[in-house]
């Protein structure tokens, strides 16, 4: 899944939820369930997600929504094989991005 977000230091929960096409409540729920999600909070308590948080959200989204893992299964997968799984996921994400770019070029011809 390719997420279109501009390059920034911090993202609000609304724009993150819109990019993933989910409700903000799901993002907040995942934040409570998964230890790797640690968005910063400002004085008002608004969540500010870093690009690293976005990468972790992409991985969680991939496990839960695309591969059909349960929350417990995703947590276990993250704990046991985090580094290997993240590397594999990053490679797959890059290949999907390249594929989408190539399809855009093909459609323009």
Secondary structure, DSSP 4 states (H G I P E B T S, - for coil): --------S-EEHHHHHHHHTS-HHHHHHHHHH-TT---EE-TT--EEE-HHHHHHHHHHHIIIIIS---HHHHHHHHHHHHHHHHHHHHHHHHHHHHHHHHHHHHHH-
